[in-house]
Amino acid sequence: MTLRATKIVATLGPASSDPVLLEKMIRAGVDVVRLNFSHGRAQDHVDRAQLVREAARRVGCEVAIMADLQGPKIRVGKFAQGKVVLQPGEKFVLDASRTEPGDLKGVGLDYKELPRDVKAGDVLLLNDGLIVLAVDAVLGEAVHTTVKVGGELSNNKGINKQGGGLTAPALTAKDMEDIKTAMSFQADYVAVSFPINATDMEMARQLCDVAAAPYKHKPGLIAKIERAEAIPNLEEILRASDGIMVARGDLSVEVGNAAVPALQKRMIKMARAHDKLVITATQMMESMTVNPVPTRAEVSDVANAVLDGTDAVMLSAETAAGKYPLETVQQVAKICEEAEKAEYKELETDFSGKIFTRIDQSIAMGALFTANRLGAKAIVALTDSGSTALWMSRHDIRAPIYALTSHLATQRKMALYRNVRPLLLDTSADRDTALDQAEGHLLRRNIVQSGDVYAITCGEPMGAPGGTNMLKICRVA
């Protein structure tokens, strides 16, 4: 079992759907597999989820599955020739009523609300900001623009408005159907695209809970922060979610590339302060879609996210469609391990001024503090829901956290928690027997050896969610 604390999310796609390759990727360090619902049919995702579960079983570990919803299609329509090349100074019309294929003069819209969302003077960014259009006028369903920065524009490329302000709802009819599909194979996490407030996440939560109820399942919800309007609402979005994704692609187009690094640091810090998860995503190793090694800048990018305290770094096209999916995972794992060797801040500074109102949270913090002072080999949490392990994982500590649970769904969900190694162990209802079973499990896996000190937390009575109320320091005989 790796001692790497930062987790790796890899997107499954044509380049990584071979069972043997996927197995190698999991062995190399993939902790969470992302299924991108922007591509493929429902059955494709069901089949790929099965592929992931089988590959993990062969490796002898569990990985989490994250279903990433497409969200609103804020895109141009199709062109007669598949694409056009726009020149600066040319006039170009985005027409919501247009049904015929596009040409050099204009194109239809998948996003029919655009004429109501923009006005003269607004700036539209197409194809991830590579093409810039200035809005001259809105006449009925037609948005008349002047090309400021030209280039090749092809079918169905995305549209962003500089500074934000597009009103498309976060959850579409397609997303609602996709949630049902994701719950049919009990996806561990659902990532919601383009939320702008807590209400978007609360609605997603309700839809997930209803769809998951027949399976007695509850997925974690990840809010993808990719709209400018989401930034002022970060705190309320965090409260309504289990975690956030720093989705740097669309976000950088809306707020500008220069603003994103500071926002990334702020989001990671805020998520950890609220005991939530955080994933850093988009173009982390982009050059490895075609090259066998990353650039120095990409290495620094991944390392900085690790040093900031992200739970996970995410690979998108690199593993879904790139030439070197396995090598990319291997490189990311190495970078994470090296970055984690850097000096950690004093644990005490994390606790200063904090008041714990819950017994289970106080026990979790006590375990961290004591294990840190004793130089314990490991911290062990017997956990039903995973909450104790989550709280522990919000703080930097050298000792690895081993979370032992009898619930497979909890084990999979904890695969995303920084510095947590989730293990499945069905323990006795008797406390002392359960503690002996836990130590035996650690010994069999060579996690601890004779003479090692470790801290262990559990709840009494055993098996009650949120019932962690005991901390014991043990020395292995």
C-alpha positions in Angstrom: 0.0 0.0 0.0 1.4 3.4 -1.1 2.3 6.0 1.5 1.4 8.8 -0.9 -1.1 11.1 0.8 -2.5 13.0 -2.3 -5.0 11.0 -4.3 -5.1 10.7 -8.1 -8.3 11.0 -10.1 -8.1 9.6 -13.7 -10.7 10.0 -16.4 -11.7 6.8 -18.2 -12.0 7.1 -22.0 -11.0 5.3 -25.2 -7.3 5.5 -24.3 -7.8 3.8 -20.9 -10.7 1.4 -21.3 -8.6 -1.7 -22.0 -9.0 -3.9 -18.9 -5.3 -4.8 -18.6 -4.2 -1.2 -19.0 -6.8 0.0 -16.4 -5.5 -2.6 -14.0 -2.0 -1.3 -14.5 -3.2 2.3 -13.9 -4.8 1.3 -10.6 -1.6 -0.4 -9.5 0.3 2.7 -10.5 -1.8 4.9 -8.2 -5.3 5.7 -9.5 -7.6 6.2 -6.4 -10.7 7.5 -8.2 -11.9 6.9 -11.7 -13.9 9.7 -13.3 -16.7 8.8 -15.8 -17.3 11.9 -18.0 -21.0 12.0 -18.8 -20.4 14.7 -21.5 -19.5 11.8 -23.8 -21.1 8.4 -24.5 -24.5 6.7 -23.9 -25.9 5.6 -20.5 -25.0 2.0 -21.2 -21.4 3.0 -22.0 -21.0 4.4 -18.4 -22.7 1.3 -16.9 -20.2 -0.9 -18.8 -17.2 1.2 -17.8 -18.3 1.2 -14.1 -18.3 -2.6 -14.3 -14.9 -2.5 -15.9 -13.5 -0.4 -13.0 -15.0 -2.6 -10.3 -13.6 -5.7 -11.9 -10.1 -4.2 -12.5 -10.0 -3.0 -8.8 -11.0 -6.5 -7.7 -8.2 -8.1 -9.6 -5.7 -5.6 -8.1 -7.1 -6.3 -4.6 -8.1 -2.8 -3.7 -11.1 -0.5 -4.0 -11.2 2.7 -6.0 -14.0 5.3 -6.0 -16.1 6.1 -9.1 -17.0 9.7 -9.8 -19.8 10.4 -12.2 -19.2 13.9 -13.8 -22.4 15.4 -15.1 -22.3 17.3 -18.3 -24.3 20.3 -17.2 -25.8 22.9 -19.6 -24.6 22.8 -23.2 -23.5 26.4 -23.6 -22.2 25.8 -27.1 -22.4 27.0 -30.8 -24.2 24.7 -33.3 -22.6 22.9 -36.2 -21.0 24.2 -39.4 -21.6 23.1 -43.0 -17.9 22.3 -43.4 -17.4 21.2 -39.8 -15.5 24.4 -39.0 -14.7 28.0 -40.1 -11.7 30.2 -39.7 -12.6 33.7 -38.3 -10.5 36.7 -39.0 -10.1 39.8 -36.7 -12.5 42.6 -37.7 -15.0 40.3 -39.4 -18.7 40.4 -38.4 -20.1 37.1 -37.0 -23.7 36.3 -35.9 -24.7 33.9 -33.2 -28.3 33.1 -34.0 -30.5 31.1 -31.6 -33.2 30.7 -34.3 -30.9 29.5 -37.0 -31.6 25.9 -38.1 -29.3 25.6 -41.2 -25.5 24.7 -40.6 -23.2 27.6 -39.9 -20.8 29.4 -42.2 -18.3 32.3 -42.1 -21.1 34.8 -41.4 -22.7 33.0 -38.5 -23.8 29.9 -36.7 -26.8 28.5 -34.7 -26.8 28.0 -30.9 -27.3 24.9 -28.7 -27.7 27.5 -25.9 -30.9 29.3 -26.9 -30.9 31.7 -24.0 -27.8 33.6 -25.1 -29.6 36.5 -26.7 -31.2 37.2 -23.3 -28.0 36.9 -21.3 -25.9 39.4 -23.3 -25.9 43.0 -24.4 -23.9 45.4 -26.5 -20.4 45.8 -25.0 -20.2 42.3 -23.6 -17.3 40.0 -24.5 -17.8 36.4 -25.5 -15.0 33.8 -25.3 -15.3 30.7 -27.5 -13.4 27.5 -27.6 -11.8 27.9 -24.1 -11.0 31.6 -24.8 -9.1 31.1 -28.0 -11.6 33.1 -30.0 -12.9 36.5 -28.7 -16.1 38.2 -29.9 -17.3 41.6 -28.9 -21.1 42.0 -28.9 -22.3 44.9 -31.1 -26.0 44.4 -30.7 -28.7 41.9 -29.9 -31.6 41.9 -32.4 -34.3 39.4 -31.5 -32.7 35.9 -31.4 -29.5 37.1 -33.1 -26.3 38.2 -31.3 -24.3 40.4 -33.7 -20.6 40.5 -32.9 -17.2 41.6 -34.2 -14.3 39.2 -34.1 -11.5 40.6 -31.8 -9.3 37.5 -31.7 -9.8 35.1 -34.6 -9.0 31.4 -35.3 -10.5 28.1 -36.1 -14.1 27.6 -34.8 -15.5 24.1 -35.2 -18.7 22.3 -34.3 -20.2 22.6 -30.8 -17.4 24.6 -29.2 -18.2 26.1 -25.8 -19.2 29.7 -25.1 -18.3 31.7 -22.0 -19.1 35.3 -21.1 -16.2 37.3 -19.8 -16.9 38.0 -16.1 -19.8 35.4 -16.1 -23.5 36.1 -16.3 -24.9 33.2 -18.3 -28.2 32.0 -16.7 -28.1 28.4 -17.8 -29.3 26.2 -14.9 -26.7 23.8 -13.4 -28.9 20.7 -13.8 -30.4 19.8 -17.2 -33.0 17.1 -18.1 -30.0 15.1 -19.3 -28.2 15.4 -16.0 -31.3 14.2 -14.2 -31.4 11.0 -16.3 -27.6 10.7 -15.9 -28.0 10.8 -12.1 -30.3 7.8 -12.3 -27.7 6.0 -14.5 -24.9 6.8 -12.0 -27.0 5.6 -9.1 -27.8 2.3 -10.9 -24.1 1.3 -10.4 -23.8 3.2 -7.1 -21.3 5.9 -8.2 -19.4 7.0 -5.0 -19.3 10.7 -6.1 -21.4 12.9 -8.4 -19.7 16.0 -9.7 -22.1 18.8 -10.6 -21.1 21.1 -13.4 -21.6 24.9 -13.3 -23.3 25.4 -9.9 -23.6 29.0 -8.9 -25.1 28.7 -5.4 -26.1 26.3 -2.6 -29.6 25.8 -4.2 -28.0 24.1 -7.2 -26.2 21.6 -5.0 -29.2 21.1 -2.8 -31.3 20.2 -5.8 -28.6 17.8 -7.0 -28.6 16.2 -3.5 -32.3 15.6 -3.6 -32.2 14.1 -7.1 -29.3 11.8 -6.0 -31.0 10.7 -2.8 -34.2 9.8 -4.6 -32.4 7.9 -7.4 -30.1 6.1 -4.9 -32.8 5.2 -2.4 -33.6 1.8 -4.0 -29.9 0.8 -3.6 -29.6 2.1 0.0 -26.8 4.3 -1.3 -25.7 7.9 -0.6 -23.1 9.4 -3.0 -20.8 12.3 -2.1 -21.5 15.5 -4.1 -18.6 17.5 -5.6 -19.4 21.1 -6.8 -17.3 22.0 -9.9 -16.3 25.7 -9.5 -16.2 26.9 -13.0 -18.4 30.0 -13.1 -17.4 33.5 -12.0 -20.8 33.8 -10.1 -19.8 30.8 -8.0 -16.8 32.6 -6.4 -18.8 35.0 -4.1 -20.9 32.0 -3.1 -18.1 29.6 -2.3 -18.8 29.2 1.4 -22.5 28.4 0.9 -21.7 26.0 -2.0 -19.2 24.2 0.3 -21.7 23.8 3.1 -24.2 22.2 0.6 -21.5 19.9 -0.9 -19.1 17.2 0.2 -16.3 18.8 -1.7 -15.4 21.1 -4.5 -13.4 20.8 -7.7 -11.2 23.6 -8.8 -12.3 23.3 -12.5 -9.6 25.6 -14.0 -10.7 25.4 -17.6 -14.0 27.2 -17.7 -13.2 29.2 -14.6 -10.0 30.7 -16.2 -12.0 31.7 -19.3 -14.6 33.6 -17.2 -12.3 35.2 -14.6 -9.0 35.3 -16.6 -6.0 33.0 -16.4 -4.1 35.3 -14.1 -6.7 35.2 -11.4 -6.9 31.4 -11.2 -3.7 30.4 -9.2 -4.7 32.7 -6.2 -8.3 31.4 -6.4 -7.1 27.8 -6.4 -5.1 28.4 -3.2 -8.1 30.2 -1.6 -10.5 27.4 -2.5 -8.2 24.6 -1.2 -7.7 26.5 2.1 -11.4 27.2 2.5 -12.4 23.6 1.7 -10.0 22.2 4.4 -11.2 24.8 6.9 -14.8 23.6 6.3 -13.9 19.9 6.6 -14.6 19.4 2.9 -12.8 17.6 0.1 -11.1 19.4 -2.8 -9.9 18.2 -6.2 -7.6 20.3 -8.4 -8.3 19.7 -12.1 -7.7 20.7 -15.8 -4.5 20.5 -17.8 -2.3 19.3 -14.9 -0.3 17.2 -17.3 -1.8 18.3 -20.6 1.4 17.9 -22.6 1.4 14.2 -21.8 -1.5 13.6 -24.1 1.1 13.5 -26.8 4.5 13.5 -25.0 5.9 10.7 -22.8 7.2 13.2 -20.2 5.7 16.4 -18.6 7.0 19.9 -18.9 8.8 21.5 -15.9 5.8 23.9 -15.5 3.4 20.9 -15.2 5.6 19.3 -12.6 5.5 22.5 -10.5 1.8 22.9 -11.0 1.0 19.4 -9.6 3.5 19.9 -6.8 2.1 23.3 -5.8 -1.4 21.8 -5.6 -0.1 19.1 -3.3 1.8 21.7 -1.1 -1.4 23.7 -0.9 -3.2 20.7 0.6 -5.4 19.4 -2.2 -7.0 16.0 -1.6 -6.5 15.0 -5.2 -5.2 16.0 -8.5 -7.2 15.1 -11.6 -6.3 13.9 -15.0 -8.7 14.5 -17.9 -7.7 14.1 -21.6 -4.3 12.8 -20.4 -5.8 9.5 -19.4 -9.1 9.6 -21.4 -7.6 10.2 -24.9 -3.9 10.6 -24.5 -1.1 8.5 -25.8 0.5 7.8 -22.4 -2.2 7.2 -19.8 -0.2 4.8 -17.6 3.0 6.9 -17.8 1.0 10.0 -16.8 -0.3 8.3 -13.7 3.2 7.1 -12.8 4.6 10.6 -13.2 1.9 12.2 -11.1 2.4 9.7 -8.4 6.1 10.5 -8.3 5.5 14.2 -8.2 3.1 13.9 -5.3 5.4 11.7 -3.3 8.3 14.2 -3.7 6.2 17.2 -2.9 4.9 15.6 0.3 8.5 15.3 1.6 8.5 19.0 2.1 8.3 20.4 5.6 4.9 20.3 7.1 3.6 23.2 9.2 3.3 22.6 12.9 0.1 20.7 13.7 -0.6 23.0 16.7 -1.0 26.0 14.4 -4.0 24.2 12.8 -5.7 23.9 16.2 -5.1 27.4 17.6 -8.3 29.2 18.3 -10.4 26.2 17.3 -13.3 25.0 19.5 -14.7 21.5 19.0 -18.3 21.1 19.9 -18.6 17.4 19.0 -17.1 14.5 21.0 -16.1 12.5 17.9 -14.4 15.5 16.3 -12.5 16.2 19.6 -11.3 12.5 19.7 -10.1 12.8 16.1 -8.1 15.9 16.9 -6.8 14.3 20.1 -5.5 11.3 18.0 -3.7 13.6 15.6 -2.1 15.6 18.4 -1.0 12.6 20.4 0.2 10.6 17.5 2.2 13.6 16.2 3.9 14.1 19.6 4.6 10.4 20.1 5.9 9.9 16.6 3.4 7.1 16.2 3.8 4.7 13.2 0.1 5.1 12.3 -3.3 6.5 13.2 -6.1 4.0 13.0 -9.8 4.9 12.9 -12.5 2.3 13.3 -15.3 4.2 11.4 -18.8 3.5 10.2 -19.4 6.7 8.1 -15.9 7.8 7.5 -16.4 11.1 9.4 -13.5 10.6 11.8 -11.1 9.8 9.1 -12.3 12.9 7.1 -11.6 15.3 10.0 -8.2 13.8 10.6 -7.4 14.2 6.9 -8.0 17.9 7.0 -4.7 18.4 8.9 -1.1 17.7 7.8 0.6 14.9 9.7 3.4 12.6 8.8 1.7 9.5 10.2 -0.6 7.7 7.7 -4.3 7.4 8.7 -5.7 3.9 8.3 -9.5 3.9 8.2 -11.1 0.5 9.0 -14.7 0.1 8.1 -17.2 -2.7 7.6 -19.0 -0.8 4.8 -17.8 -1.2 1.3 -19.4 2.1 0.2 -17.6 3.9 3.0 -14.3 2.3 2.0 -14.7 3.5 -1.6 -15.8 7.0 -0.6 -12.7 7.4 1.6 -10.4 6.6 -1.4 -10.6 10.4 -2.1 -9.5 11.6 1.4 -6.0 12.9 1.6 -3.6 10.8 3.7 -6.3 8.1 4.4 -5.8 4.5 3.5 -9.3 2.8 3.7 -9.4 -0.8 4.6 -12.4 -3.2 4.8 -12.7 -5.0 8.1 -15.8 -6.5 9.7 -15.2 -6.0 13.4 -16.8 -7.5 16.4 -19.5 -5.6 18.4 -17.3 -6.1 21.4 -14.8 -3.2 21.8 -11.8 -5.1 23.0 -12.3 -7.9 20.5 -12.6 -5.2 17.7 -9.3 -3.5 18.8 -7.5 -6.9 18.7 -9.0 -7.6 15.3 -7.8 -4.2 14.0 -4.2 -4.8 15.3 -4.2 -8.3 13.7 -5.3 -6.7 10.4 -2.5 -4.1 10.6 0.1 -6.8 11.4 -0.9 -9.1 8.5 -0.5 -6.1 6.1 2.9 -5.2 7.6 1.6 -1.7 8.5 2.8 -2.1 12.1 5.4 -4.4 13.6 6.5 -5.5 17.1 7.4 -2.5 19.2 5.5 0.1 17.0 3.3 2.6 18.6 0.0 3.6 17.0 -3.2 5.5 18.0 -6.6 4.0 17.5 -10.1 5.6 17.8 -13.5 3.9 18.0 -17.0 4.4 19.3 -18.8 2.7 22.2 -21.2 1.1 21.6 -19.6 -0.1 18.4 -21.1 0.6 15.0 -23.1 3.7 15.9 -22.5 6.4 13.2 -20.9 9.5 14.6 -20.3 7.7 17.9 -16.4 7.9 18.1 -15.7 8.6 21.7 -12.5 6.7 22.6 -8.8 7.1 21.9 -6.3 4.4 22.8 -2.5 4.5 22.4 -1.1 1.0 21.7 2.3 -0.5 21.5 2.5 -3.7 19.4 3.8 -6.6 21.5 
